[in-house]
């Protein structure tokens, strides 16, 4: 299993658990902000935003918060949002990229430096690990009994690059510019589009084979994800199933 798919699976299961506890609320709003910033505030013209809104409603996010999230993304509320990537290293030399959306770079930069240090990592210069990641659109389709040949045909015809089965269903990768087209084609074909995002996929991964290191790595990711400015965390680690079972 590839490092990205492995981590995506962890994230997906964690999101499902968090949703039950009511702590995925902030992440759902962040997805709305990112979608609105990327494609505008009209869900009828921005399929990624429509999916993010549907997920937020399913997660019981109030309408007022959804509307504020859209306005934050379009710059109508709180000033224009700036996309910044902070790069560095985690345990075992794992490459880490932290994507933030902020309206105040002067507030965010020292906070990110501090988090890298506090979680046992080290922040690096711009470009120090970016070479190891590829920017891609990633769509998660959930459900059982999905015919792989049929979903692959729909996805590839709409412009997808790759279709891979995972525990939840299928993950579809595409160019970021094709994200909405591929997602909408899958939705129109009757598939449940669980999530859509622009992600940074690692070109190679580092296997973490010690429980203590795996615990530190996952803790690092969670600490970053808890920060209000952080939209996503990308890292090129792979944790074997037998180590995950111990955590």
Buried (B, 14 or more C-beta within 10 A) or exposed (E): BBBBBBBBBBBBEBBEEBBEEEEBBBBBBBBBBBBBBBBBBEBEEBBBBBBBBBBBEEBEBEEEBBBBBBBBBBBEBEEEBBEBBBBBBBBBEBBBBBBBBBBEEEEBBEBBBEBBEEBBBEBBEEEBBBEBBEEBBBBBBBEEEBEEEEBBEBBBEBBBBBBBEBEBBBBBBBBBEBBBBBBBBBBEBEBEBBBBBBBBBBEEBBEBEEBEBBBBBBBBBEBBBEBEBBBBBBBBBBBEEEBBEEE
